C-alpha cells in the first residue's frame, strides 16, 4: 500500500521527495475522481443543450468595481495560511515531514511567511481589480451556457461531499465525535469518511443548485449520473491503494479465478497502521509498517470493477433511455445494488442487528431507483412528460 504519493514514488522509482508526504494517496484519487466527473458532466450538459433539454441562463454582473474589503480579507487569510505553513515547510522540511498530520494541524508556522503570503494574495487581487476599475461601473446580463455550470457544480459536490461523508461517519462512530469535542487538536478531519454520506448530501446540494439556476432537476441529474458512477469507482481505487480500512471480512480459504491477491489480501503499509509489524522482508514504510494478521477480501477492488461496468452501462444508455430522469434513477438502482451486496463481505459498523448503515442506505437507493423508473415511465405513458432527447 502507498499511504502518500511520497511512498508510491519512492517505492516505484527510488526518487525521494519528502514534501510529497503531504499528499495522501486517497486524497489524490478523490481529486482525480472530481476532475473526471467534472469533464463528463460538462460534456453531458453540452450534449443536452444541443438537444434542447437545457437552455442557457443569464446572470447580472457589475463590471468595474473596486475590490471590496471582504474580498481582500478572505484573500489575505488564504495567503496567510499558505505562507505561514509553506515557508516553515521550506525552511524546516525534515521536521515538518517527520509527522505531517501533526504539523498541518499544529500552531507551528512562519509569521513572516504568513504576513508575506497575505500581502501577496490580497495585493494581487487589489491590483487586478484596480486595472479593471471604471469611473462608472456598469451592469450587464451575461449569458451562461449549461456546460459552464460544470465547475461550480463540481465544487458544490466536493465541498458538501466531504461534509456529508464526515457527518455520516460520526453517526456511525459517535465516540470519534465525542473525542473531537474533548480535544479538537487530536482530530483528523480528512480521514474516516463515509462515501454514502458524501453522495447523499452532495447530491441534495447539487439538485438545489440546478433549481436555483433554472435547470430541470432531472435533466441535470441525468447529466451528472454517469460521471458520479465513474468518480465513485476511481475513489475506491484510492481506498485500495492507501489501505484506508474499507476492506472486507477475513478470507483465508476462498479463492476464485485470477491471482490470489484478488481474493485474499493483507494490506501491508496501510495508511491506518492497522495490524501487526511487517517481518517477512517486504517493503516497510516508517510509521505505516504493519500488515493485517489474516487476509481479507479486497472489497474496494470489487467496487471499482462493478462501478466501472455500471458507468459503461449508463454512458451507453444516456442518449437512448427515456424519459427524463431514467438515467438518474437507474444510477440509484445500480449503485444501491452494488453496495448492498458488497456489504455482505465488507467490514463496517453495524447499525442494528446484522445491518450496517451503508446496507440500509443501499436498500433505500434501490427502492428509490426502482420507484423513480416506474414513476417517470408511467408519467411518460400518460402523456405527462416534457421534452425528450432524440434517438
C-alpha positions as MATLAB code, in Angstrom:
seq = 'XXXXXXXXXXXXXXXXXXXXXXXXXXXXXXXXXXXXXXXXXXXXXXXXXXXXXXXXXXXXXXXXXXXXXXXXXXXXXXXXXXXXXXXXXXXXXXXXXXXXXXXXXXXXXXXXXXXXXXXXXXXXXXXXXXXXXXXXXXXXXXXXXXXXXXXXXXXXXXXXXXXXXXXXXXXXXXXXXXXXXXXXXXXXXXXXXXXXXXXXXXXXXXXXXXXXXXXXXXXXXXXXXXXXXXXXXXXXXXXXXXXXXXXXXXXXXXXXXXXXXXXXXXXXXXXXXXXXXXXXXXXXXXXXXXXXXXXXXXXXXXXXXXXXXXXXXXXXXXXXXXXXXXXXXXXXXXXXXXXXXXXXXXXXXXXXXXXXXXXXXXXXXXXXXXXXXXXXXXXXXXXXXXXXXXX';
ca = [
       0.000    0.000    0.000;
       1.051    3.595   -0.547;
      -0.240    5.901    2.221;
       1.054    9.000    0.390;
       2.363    9.898   -3.053;
       5.819   10.097   -1.464;
       5.754    6.381   -0.664;
       4.472    5.479   -4.142;
       7.164    7.483   -5.927;
       9.907    6.222   -3.630;
       8.927    2.569   -4.000;
       8.278    2.630   -7.752;
      11.128    4.887   -8.902;
      13.502    5.358   -5.976;
      13.018    9.137   -6.106;
      12.935   10.676   -2.621;
      10.815   13.856   -2.440;
       9.823   14.352    1.226;
       7.331   17.155    0.538;
       5.083   14.583   -1.181;
       4.332   13.152    2.261;
       1.682   15.857    2.474;
      -0.200   14.355   -0.479;
      -2.319   11.486    0.757;
      -2.839    8.858   -1.948;
      -6.549    8.553   -1.150;
      -6.939   12.324   -1.482;
      -5.095   12.211   -4.805;
      -7.548    9.705   -6.274;
     -10.503   11.652   -4.888;
      -9.160   14.740   -6.685;
      -8.803   12.719   -9.904;
     -12.372   11.479   -9.430;
     -13.724   15.031   -9.218;
     -11.766   16.101  -12.309;
     -13.154   13.162  -14.298;
     -16.695   13.796  -13.046;
     -16.381   17.473  -13.997;
     -15.268   16.648  -17.548;
     -18.038   14.121  -18.082;
     -20.653   16.459  -16.592;
     -19.584   19.308  -18.873;
     -19.783   17.001  -21.905;
     -23.256   15.810  -20.934;
     -24.557   19.317  -20.208;
     -23.266   20.401  -23.614;
     -24.930   17.444  -25.325;
     -28.245   18.023  -23.564;
     -28.132   21.705  -24.506;
     -27.716   20.670  -28.137;
     -30.872   18.530  -27.900;
     -32.871   21.389  -26.371;
     -33.296   19.827  -22.929;
     -31.191   22.541  -21.297;
     -31.086   26.221  -22.158;
     -28.590   28.977  -21.376;
     -29.235   31.092  -18.298;
     -28.422   34.736  -17.613;
     -26.701   36.428  -14.712;
     -26.412   40.093  -13.830;
     -22.825   41.196  -13.189;
     -21.353   44.548  -12.292;
     -18.172   45.454  -14.163;
     -15.614   47.988  -12.996;
     -15.992   47.779   -9.206;
     -13.002   48.151   -6.917;
     -12.007   45.270   -4.660;
     -14.330   45.046   -1.685;
     -12.920   44.850    1.860;
     -14.440   41.422    2.416;
     -12.776   40.045   -0.707;
      -9.388   41.418    0.361;
      -9.750   39.985    3.881;
     -10.622   36.490    2.604;
      -7.790   36.577    0.065;
      -5.414   37.793    2.761;
      -6.441   34.998    5.140;
      -5.837   32.395    2.447;
      -2.434   33.897    1.704;
      -1.558   33.985    5.391;
      -2.308   30.283    5.913;
      -0.379   29.272    2.793;
       2.595   31.452    3.642;
       2.529   30.558    7.328;
       2.778   26.827    6.686;
       4.575   26.979    3.346;
       7.632   28.995    4.360;
       8.069   26.968    7.542;
       7.920   23.785    5.464;
      10.618   25.075    3.105;
      12.913   26.087    5.968;
      12.272   23.064    8.214;
      11.400   20.277    5.766;
      12.787   17.423    7.866;
      10.880   18.482   10.980;
       7.604   19.151    9.146;
       7.632   15.889    7.182;
       8.518   13.742   10.207;
       4.840   13.865   11.218;
       2.889   15.641    8.503;
      -0.511   15.315   10.201;
       0.767   16.834   13.438;
       2.432   19.677   11.538;
      -0.624   20.555    9.448;
      -2.940   20.724   12.462;
      -0.479   22.352   14.836;
       0.082   26.024   15.605;
       3.569   25.815   14.121;
       4.332   28.113   11.201;
       6.263   31.133    9.984;
       4.775   34.514   10.907;
       6.953   36.206    8.272;
       5.700   33.768    5.648;
       2.100   34.335    6.727;
       2.322   38.112    6.521;
       4.111   37.919    3.173;
       1.546   35.490    1.791;
      -1.363   37.641    2.951;
       0.165   40.770    1.420;
       0.937   38.986   -1.835;
      -2.511   37.491   -2.470;
      -4.502   40.468   -1.182;
      -2.266   42.848   -3.128;
      -2.632   40.820   -6.321;
      -6.438   40.919   -6.034;
      -6.427   44.659   -5.309;
      -4.174   45.346   -8.316;
      -6.250   43.198  -10.658;
      -9.465   44.935   -9.613;
      -7.783   48.333   -9.893;
      -6.818   47.668  -13.525;
     -10.434   46.786  -14.344;
     -11.997   49.623  -12.358;
     -14.294   52.058  -14.181;
     -15.286   55.572  -13.170;
     -18.890   54.480  -13.618;
     -19.317   50.737  -13.051;
     -21.915   49.182  -15.324;
     -24.177   46.161  -15.022;
     -24.540   43.617  -17.803;
     -26.522   40.473  -18.477;
     -24.126   37.616  -19.071;
     -25.340   34.518  -20.904;
     -24.130   31.269  -19.304;
     -24.183   28.073  -21.347;
     -25.229   24.927  -19.407;
     -21.749   23.391  -19.588;
     -20.268   26.489  -17.934;
     -22.014   25.441  -14.719;
     -19.948   22.238  -14.547;
     -17.134   23.757  -12.499;
     -19.440   25.314   -9.897;
     -21.483   22.114   -9.681;
     -18.324   20.072   -9.122;
     -17.088   22.429   -6.403;
     -20.505   22.284   -4.719;
     -20.380   18.489   -4.794;
     -16.798   18.422   -3.477;
     -17.489   20.733   -0.533;
     -20.747   19.157    0.590;
     -19.482   15.666   -0.232;
     -16.668   15.988    2.311;
     -19.048   17.490    4.900;
     -21.627   14.755    4.366;
     -19.022   11.985    4.417;
     -17.705   13.196    7.765;
     -21.149   13.724    9.297;
     -22.300   10.232    8.362;
     -19.039    8.779    9.672;
     -19.687   10.460   13.017;
     -23.193    8.995   13.035;
     -21.606    5.559   12.714;
     -18.814    6.367   15.178;
     -20.131    8.789   17.820;
     -17.108    8.063   20.005;
     -14.908    9.872   17.459;
     -17.179   12.921   17.556;
     -17.001   12.893   21.348;
     -13.190   12.716   21.156;
     -13.180   15.685   18.775;
     -15.288   17.763   21.154;
     -12.991   16.858   24.056;
      -9.738   17.593   22.217;
     -10.034   19.180   18.725;
      -6.245   19.226   18.379;
      -6.042   15.446   18.122;
      -8.706   15.100   15.442;
      -8.128   14.175   11.819;
     -10.984   15.654    9.827;
      -9.915   14.209    6.490;
      -9.914   10.505    7.295;
     -12.827    8.371    8.388;
     -15.195    9.391    5.595;
     -18.427    7.597    4.710;
     -18.892    7.709    0.952;
     -22.661    7.390    1.053;
     -22.889   10.371    3.372;
     -20.946   12.407    0.871;
     -23.038   11.138   -2.027;
     -26.352   11.964   -0.347;
     -25.516   15.463    0.886;
     -23.606   16.390   -2.271;
     -26.493   15.136   -4.404;
     -29.016   17.200   -2.457;
     -26.944   20.375   -2.755;
     -26.271   19.842   -6.468;
     -30.002   19.458   -7.104;
     -30.528   22.672   -5.151;
     -28.005   24.281   -7.485;
     -29.952   23.051  -10.514;
     -33.176   24.592   -9.184;
     -31.536   27.911   -8.287;
     -30.138   28.274  -11.787;
     -33.290   27.326  -13.658;
     -32.121   23.904  -14.827;
     -34.576   20.969  -14.864;
     -33.501   18.870  -11.893;
     -33.996   15.503  -13.576;
     -32.160   16.580  -16.724;
     -29.259   17.815  -14.623;
     -29.276   14.632  -12.535;
     -29.203   12.547  -15.712;
     -26.196   14.531  -16.914;
     -24.333   14.029  -13.643;
     -25.115   10.352  -13.017;
     -22.564    8.634  -15.331;
     -19.711   10.822  -14.106;
     -20.629   10.237  -10.471;
     -20.609    6.475  -11.026;
     -17.128    6.602  -12.571;
     -15.909    9.005   -9.870;
     -17.094    6.525   -7.238;
     -15.071    3.803   -8.957;
     -11.941    5.991   -9.009;
     -12.419    6.941   -5.367;
     -12.407    3.262   -4.453;
      -9.032    2.914   -6.193;
      -7.798    5.418   -3.617;
      -9.238    3.246   -0.829;
      -7.378    0.230   -2.188;
      -4.069    1.991   -2.852;
      -3.953    3.647    0.579;
      -5.451    0.745    2.517;
      -7.794    3.031    4.424;
      -9.780    0.317    6.183;
     -12.541   -0.181    3.610;
     -11.566   -3.799    3.140;
     -13.652   -6.926    3.519;
     -14.065   -9.624    6.098;
     -11.381  -12.220    6.739;
     -10.930  -14.691    3.886;
      -8.212  -17.311    4.232;
      -9.867  -20.166    2.342;
     -11.972  -18.958   -0.583;
     -10.167  -18.461   -3.904;
     -11.653  -17.707   -7.302;
     -10.294  -17.099  -10.802;
      -7.319  -14.805  -11.204;
      -4.428  -14.046   -8.855;
      -4.619  -14.814   -5.139;
      -4.499  -11.108   -4.137;
      -7.824  -10.594   -5.901;
      -9.447  -12.733   -3.184;
      -7.031  -12.695   -0.259;
      -5.052   -9.572    0.597;
      -3.340   -8.362    3.759;
      -2.825   -4.623    3.074;
       0.829   -4.060    4.007;
       1.752   -0.470    4.970;
      -1.920    0.538    5.171;
      -2.495    4.203    5.941;
      -4.252    3.464    9.237;
      -1.304    1.488   10.601;
      -3.632   -1.428   11.416;
      -2.335   -4.943   12.018;
       0.929   -6.497   13.114;
       4.512   -5.430   12.273;
       5.850   -6.470    8.866;
       8.615   -9.030    9.407;
       8.641  -11.034    6.170;
      11.054   -8.860    4.211;
       8.501   -6.794    2.335;
       8.924   -3.030    1.992;
       8.337   -1.340    5.340;
       7.403    2.369    5.395;
       8.215    4.206    8.590;
       5.045    4.983   10.521;
       2.989    2.517    8.470;
       4.944   -0.729    8.835;
       2.019   -3.048    9.558;
       0.122   -5.809    7.800;
      -3.201   -7.468    8.579;
      -2.706  -10.699   10.539;
      -5.169  -12.516    8.246;
      -6.015  -11.950    4.595;
      -9.325  -10.299    3.711;
     -11.496   -9.679    0.665;
     -10.142   -6.548   -1.151;
     -13.637   -5.076   -1.481;
     -12.539   -1.674   -2.877;
     -11.328   -3.516   -5.971;
     -14.703   -5.173   -6.408;
     -16.490   -1.842   -6.130;
     -14.136   -0.281   -8.653;
     -14.804   -3.082  -11.147;
     -18.578   -3.053  -10.595;
     -18.957    0.740  -10.783;
     -16.758    0.982  -13.870;
     -19.007   -1.591  -15.543;
     -22.124    0.303  -14.446;
     -20.618    3.555  -15.739;
     -20.288    1.873  -19.130;
     -23.959    0.905  -18.990;
     -25.100    4.425  -18.065;
     -22.851    6.039  -20.681;
     -24.112    3.722  -23.415;
     -27.756    4.363  -22.500;
     -27.545    8.081  -21.787;
     -28.965    9.124  -25.177;
     -31.294    6.171  -25.556;
     -33.005    5.593  -22.242;
     -36.055    7.778  -21.905;
     -37.822    9.700  -20.410;
     -36.026   12.406  -18.468;
     -34.811   11.108  -15.108;
     -34.457    7.486  -16.223;
     -30.636    7.564  -16.236;
     -30.537    9.093  -12.766;
     -32.939    6.568  -11.279;
     -31.074    3.714  -12.983;
     -27.914    5.075  -11.360;
     -29.567    4.914   -7.930;
     -30.715    1.350   -8.565;
     -27.323    0.110   -9.794;
     -25.275    1.892   -7.155;
     -27.538    0.637   -4.390;
     -27.416   -2.899   -5.785;
     -23.618   -2.900   -5.890;
     -23.184   -1.575   -2.362;
     -25.918   -3.750   -0.836;
     -24.169   -6.939   -1.909;
     -20.633   -5.732   -1.176;
     -21.713   -5.077    2.425;
     -22.171   -8.842    2.832;
     -18.382   -9.300    2.730;
     -17.225   -5.885    3.945;
     -16.149   -4.734    7.401;
     -18.414   -1.952    8.641;
     -20.165   -0.644   11.734;
     -23.464   -2.400   12.461;
     -26.437   -0.064   12.766;
     -28.865   -2.562   14.278;
     -28.726   -6.341   14.316;
     -26.627   -7.513   11.375;
     -27.489   -4.463    9.258;
     -24.984   -1.702    8.503;
     -25.749    1.943    7.776;
     -24.498    1.534    4.202;
     -26.630   -1.576    3.700;
     -29.762    0.270    4.770;
     -28.949    3.287    2.569;
     -28.194    0.988   -0.366;
     -31.581   -0.690    0.055;
     -33.304    2.707    0.127;
     -31.417    3.761   -3.009;
     -32.529    0.623   -4.814;
     -36.136    1.226   -3.813;
     -35.915    4.908   -4.807;
     -34.333    3.978   -8.138;
     -36.962    1.343   -8.944;
     -39.811    3.633   -7.853;
     -38.361    6.516   -9.838;
     -38.039    4.436  -13.014;
     -41.624    3.282  -12.622;
     -42.862    6.830  -11.987;
     -41.133    8.509  -14.936;
     -42.189    5.791  -17.364;
     -45.748    5.886  -16.041;
     -45.810    9.673  -16.463;
     -44.497    9.291  -19.992;
     -47.133    6.724  -20.891;
     -49.806    9.049  -19.507;
     -48.530   11.906  -21.650;
     -47.195   13.923  -18.695;
     -43.572   14.093  -19.786;
     -41.635   17.088  -21.016;
     -39.236   17.331  -23.950;
     -37.143   14.232  -24.568;
     -33.861   13.545  -26.250;
     -33.932   12.403  -29.818;
     -32.583    8.977  -30.589;
];
